[in-house]
Amino acid sequence: MALNFYRRVGFGLSPNETQPSKPLNWALNQLNSVPNFLWPGSTPTEKEIRNKLAEWVYGDRESLRKKYKNDQKAYEKAKDELRIKTGESFFELNEHAIRHYQTKNSSQPVFERFWLFWGNHFAISEKDFLPEFSTGPYQREIIRPNMTKTFQDMVQSVTTSWCMIHHLDNSQSVGPNSKSKQWNPRGTINENHARELLELHTVSPSAGYTQEDVIQLAYIMTGWSHKWSNKKLETGDVWFDQDRHQTGEKQVLGVIYKNDAKRELPRVIHDLATHPVCIKFVSTKLCRHFITDEPTEEMVRPVIDVWNKYDGNLIEIQKEVVRQAYKYKDTTFKFQVPEVWLMQLSKIFDLNIPLLPSRMNYDFKTKPSHSQRRLSWWLREIGHSPYRAKQPNGWSDFEVDWVSPELLLRRLWFSSNILPKMIKAKNYSHDFTLECLKKNFNDYDRMSLLIKNLNSDTKLKEESDMSRKYGIICNLPGVLKA
């Protein structure tokens, strides 16, 4: 049966959807184009939100801290007002709503699942107000449009994006023989961006790179920074600052790169993105996400072959991953990370999640409402706030990292106490629940028997006791895994 496949590569089927007659074609046809965003509410651009970040950073650092340096209480009050005025307390909430609205309503849910994967592969960790202002727009405007291009294109766009440059401090990197070094002897290279480009985004440690390779790549990356101004501080647009660039020849993984200013980085990215170790590393991660924690050579090899055949074309690579996920749908099971689990429940049971777009309006005069905050709060409660990865390598794709008693209890709490309140009134019945399960789970017969037994329990007979039933149903192995 292919029922689990709809959750393996998507978010399941909604109550209004019919089962596709050709599941594999249904999935493959969704990867040919980038779907439009469906969110009818406010969707400010990355630059618009970055202007608000500038207002927040400048207002706090250059104004409030000086004005209230001797009055901590007044400072905190003024800072709270600035949070409201600049959207510091709102934009992340809105991005979560946009993201969940898209995954629930998109006619291309398989594309949306890959969007989540790539956003996590090129993760932005929790620092410097990036979750509040930048990570959501970065995933919308940098990750998403590149998903129908090549992997090399995506790496180039990510590496030179404002969000990634700020995240990994590349603006602080100064070449030791650059003009800027002569003016500021204390300036030095920052290896963060170069190290993550090698370790996490492309070739991985399996390529056997050395510390000297990291330094040489950091030299190549010097100059890629954000423009600094007295008013916008570090929030200016990305540019290549020749004065900070390390001149001279560089060598990375045995390849020599001649002194060629800003043209050096695209050349080294080409070599990294097409390196055999990179192709195997990323292909394995894709199979791990969509098939099983420990994908075999038999699973990964077809993805590598397609990658090489089509020169890193992501449409073809993603399609091959889907083919492999379909091939092994009956013999492997993949544990669903908390956010995806929540997205699937929302779609399968047609929950009132996320909040309606009309209720996400924000006037920058008052704090976001409780209802506007709740999705972000729920994500934190189940242990998976997507824009707040604790490490640069993003959220784990391994089951072992998500099955601690604490994290499982958090899901149990959510599905028992919150989920039943999100069921639409017209759908609040056992028959509706059974229909949803029948459409989405291979293990439906056993699930329906369990529900029948629960219904026969006098303590659980009333509709008001559905909360405990959902707590059980939503945490069955067949629901936690796809």
N, C-alpha and C positions, 0 to 999 in steps of 0.2 A: 504493500500500500504506500501511497505517496503523501499521506496526510501530514506526517511529520516534516516532510520536505518543505512545505509552505512556511513552516516556522524555522526550519534549518537555514533557509536563504532569505526569509522575509519575516513577517510578523503574524503569520496565520491568515485565515480568511474571516472576514467580518460576517455578521448575520445576513447581510444583504448580498453577499457574493456567492456565486455558484462555483462548484469545483471545476477547474479547467479539465478539459478532456485530454489535453496533452501537457502535463505538468512541466516537462523539461522545456518545451517550446515557450510555454507561458513565462518561464523564468528568463530564458535567453533573450527573448524579444524586448525585455525591459532594459537592456544594457546598451542599446544603440545610441541613446541620446540623453542629454541632461534634462530631467523634468523641471518645469517651472515650479517656483514656490507657490503654494496654494494659500498661504496665510494672507487674509485680506486686511489684517491690522497693520500697525506700524512696523516697518522693516527698514530702519535707518542703515545707511551704508557704513562700511568700515571707516571711511574718512570722516563721516559725520559724527560717528561715535568717538573717534579719536580726537576730534575737536573738543568734545565734552570731556574727554580724559585730560586734555591740555588745560581746560578750565579748572578741573578738579585738582590736578597736580600743582598748577601755578597758584591757585587760590589757597590751597593748604600750605604748601611749602614756602611760598614767597609772601603771602599776605597774613593768613591767620596765625601762623606760628610766631611771626614777628609782632603782630598786633597784641596777641594774648600771651606773650612769653611768661608773664608773671601771674597769670590767672587761668589755671588749668580747667576749672569748671566752665568759665566763659568760652574757653577755647573748644571744649568738647561740644558745647551747645552750638557754637557757630559752625563747627565741622559737620554736625548732624544736618544743619540747614543747607550746607554746601552739598552734602550727599544728595539731598532731595533735588536741589536746583540743577545739578549736573547729571542726574540719572545714575549715580554710582550705586544706588540701592535698587535700581529698576532694570537696567539693561540685561543683566544675566537672567533675570526672571523671564523677560520677554524672549530671549534667545531659547531658553528651555521650552517655552510654549510654542515657538515657531518650529523647533526641531520635532517636538512630539506631535504637533498638528500635521506636519509633513509626513512623518512615518506612518501615522494612522490613516491618512486620507489619500496618499499618493497612489496613482495608478501604476507606479513602478516601484513597489516596495523592495524588490531585489536590488535595484540601484541604491535605494536608501540604506540598505544594510551595508553595502560596500562603502557608502559615504561614511557611516559610523566607523568602519574598519580603518579607512585611510586617515580619518581625523584622529584616531587613537595611535596609528603608526607614527604620524608626525605630530605627536602630542605636545601640548603647551602645559607646563606644570603651573602649580598655584603660587604665583609670585607677582609682586609689583602691580596689583590691580588688573592683571590680564584677564582673569575670569570675569571680572565685573564689566570690563569694557571691550576686550579685544578677541577673546578666543572664539566666541560665537560667530562674529563677522568673518574672522579668518577662515573658519571651516566653511562658511557659506560662499565666500568670494575667492578663496585661494584653492582649497581642496576640491570643492565640487566641480568647477569648470574644467579642471584638468583631468577628470576621470574618464574623458573620452579622447584624451591625447596619449602621449607616451609617458612611461615612468620617468624618463629623463626630464620631460617637460614639467612634471609635477615636482620633482626634486628641485629643479631650478626655481620655480615659482615659490615653493615653500622656503627655500634657503634664503632668498632675497626679499621675503615678505617682512613688513614692519614688525609683525607679531613675533616671528621666529628670531629676527635679529635682536629685538629687545629682550626676548626670553633668554637668549644665550649670550647676551652682553657683547655682541660683536662690535657695537659702536665704541666700546672701550678699548678695542684692540688697535695698537699702534706699532707699525713696523720699526725695528731697531735702526734701520738706516734711512728712514723716511724724513721728510721735511719737518713733520710735526714733532718727531723725536728731537730734532735739533732745537726746536722752540721750547719743548717741554721734556727735559731729560728724564723725568719720572715716568713718562709714558712707556708702556710695554705691550707685548701681545697678550691677548686673552684666548686661551685654547678651547673654551667651552664649546663654541659653535663647531669648530673643526672636529673636535672629539665626537660630538653627537652625530655629525654628518657621517663620519666613518662608522661609529659603533652601532648606532640605532637606526639610521635612515637608509644606509646603503650596504656596505660590505660586511659589517659585523666583525667582531674579533677573529672570526675564522679565517679572515684574509691574512692574518699574521702581520698586521701593520705594527710599526714601532712608535716609540715616543717621538723619534725624529720625524716620522711621517706626519704625526699630529702637528708638530711645530711647523713643518713645511707647508702643510695645508692651511694652518692659521696664517702664515705669511701671505699665501694666495688670497685669503679672505679679508686681509686688512684693507680698509678703505670702504667696505660695504657697511654703511651706517645710516642713521637717521640724521637729518639736518637739525642742528641745534639753533635755537633762537632764545632771546631773553624772555619772550612772552610764552612761547610754546614749549620751551625747554626740550626734553627728549622726545616729544611727540611729533616732530616734523617728518616729512616724507623721506623715504629711503633714497639714497643717492650713493654714488661712488666718489669718495673723497681721495683724490690722487695724492694729496699731501700726507695722508696717513698710510699709504700703501707701501709695503716692503718691496723695493726694487730688486732686480737681479733674478737670476735663474733659481728655480725651485725643483725639488724632486719628491714625488709622492708615489709610493709602491713601485719604485724602480723606473717611473716615467718622468722624464725631464720636461719641465714647462718653461719656455723662454719668457723673458720679461715682456709682458704685454698688457699691463694695467688691468682694466676691468674685464678683458677678454680671457684672462687666465681662468677665472672661476667657471664659466660655462664649459671650458675644455676639460677641466678636472672632473666636473660633474658628469660629463658624458662618459668619461672613462670609469668612474665609480658606478654609475647607473647601469652600465653595460658589462660590468665585471662578472664573471661566472659565479663568484662567491656571493655577490649581491643578489643575483638572480635566484640562486638556490635559497638564500636566507629569506627573501621576501616571499618567494613561492611557498616555502615551508610555513611561514606565518599565516599566509592566506589559507592554506589547507588546515592549519591548526584552528583557525577561527571558524571555518565553515564545515569541517569534517570531524576532526578528533584531536585531542590534546597531543598525541604522538603520531603524526601522520607518517606513513611508511614511504619508502622510496617509490613504490608502485603508485602511490597517490600523488606524490610531488612531481615525479618525472614528466608526466604529460603537461603540467603547467610550465615547467622549465622549457620543454620542447616548443610549446606555443609561443612562449616569451621570445625565444631565439628566432623562431620562424617569422614572427611579425614585428621584430625589432622593438620589443617593449610596448607594443600597443595595448593600452589598458582595457579596451573593449574586448579584445580577443583573450587576454589573460583572464579577465573576470569571467568570461563565458566558459573557459576551460575549468576554472575553479567550480563553477556551477555544475558542469558535466560530472566532475569527480564527486561533488556532494550528492548528486543524484545517483551515481553509480553505487555509492556506499551508504545510501540512505537506510538500508535495512540491516546493515551489519555494524554500523558505528552509531554512537550517540554523543551529542555535544552539549555540555552544560551551558546554559544561557546566563550571561552576566546579568546583574540585577536590573540595569536600565532596560535592556532588551526584553527581559522577562516582564517588566512593567508595560512596555510598549505592546507586547503581544497580548497581555491580558486586556489592555485598553481596547485593542482592535477586536479581539475574539469576542468579548462580551459587550462591545459597544459602550464602554464606560464614558462618563462625563469627564474625561481627561484627554487633553488639557482643558483649561478654562476657555470659554468662547472668546474669540478675538475681540468682540465688542466690549468685553469686560476687562480687557487688558489695556484699555486707554489710560494714559498717564499725563498729568498736567504739569509735572515738575514743580509743584507747589506743596504737595502733601506726600507723606510716606506711601509706598505701595500698600494696597489693602491686604488683609489676611488671605483672601481668596487668590489674589495675584501672587502671593508668596508660596502658596501651599505645594505646588508641583516641585519647586526647588527644595522645599523642606522635605517632602517625601523622598526625593532622590537622595538627600543626605541621610535620611533615616534608614533607607535600605542599603546604604553604604556605597553609593555609586553616583556621585555628582560629576557628570561627564567632563566639565571644563575645569576640574580641580584635581587632576592627577597629582599624586604626591611625588612622583619621580618623572624625569624626562622621558622614560621609556613607556609612559602611559599606563593604562589599567591592564592588569594581567588577563591573559586568555586561558589560564590553566585552572581547571576545576578545583584543585587543592587550595587555591587562594580564596575561594568563595564558599567553601563548605564548613567554615568554622561554626560552632554552635551559636555564637553571637550573630553572625550574618544570617544564618538560617532562621533564627528566632525573629530577627528584624523583618524578614519576608513574611513569616507567620503572623506577626503582629499586624503588618500592613494589610494582608489579605483577609484577616479576621475583623479588623476594626475600621479600616478606611475603604477598602474596595467595595464592600456591600453598600456603603453610602453613595458610591459613585454609579451605581446601577440605575439606569433610567426607570422611572415608575412603570412604564409599559412592559418592561422586561423582567420585572421582579417576580419570577416564577421558576419552579423546578423544571417545567417543560422547556422553557427558553434555555436554561442552563444546559440541559441535556442536548438540545439541538446544536448549541455552540460547540460542545465537546465532541459530538458525533462528526462534525465537519472538520475538526482540526487534529484529532488524536488517534493514532493507530490503536492505542490501548483503550478505546472507547468502551468495549464490552465490560472490562473489569471496572472501569470508572462508573459506568451506569449501575453495575451491581453494588458498588460501594455506596452510591447515592441512594439506591433502593433500601439498603440496610440502614443508612442514616435516617431515612424517612420513616422507617419502622420503629426507630428509637423514639419513645414518647417524649424524651427530653428535647428532641430536635424536630418535632413534628411541625411546629408553627413556622409560618413564613418569617417571623421575627427572629428565628434562630438560624437563618441562612448564613449569618456571619460566621458561625463555627463551621458550617459546611464548606463555605468558600475558603476558609482557613485551611481545611484539609485538602480540598480539591486542588487549589493553586500551588500546593507544596508537594504534590505527588511526584515521584521520580519522572513519570512520563510528561509532566508539565514543566518541571525544572530543566529537563533535557529535551533536545529535539533530534 
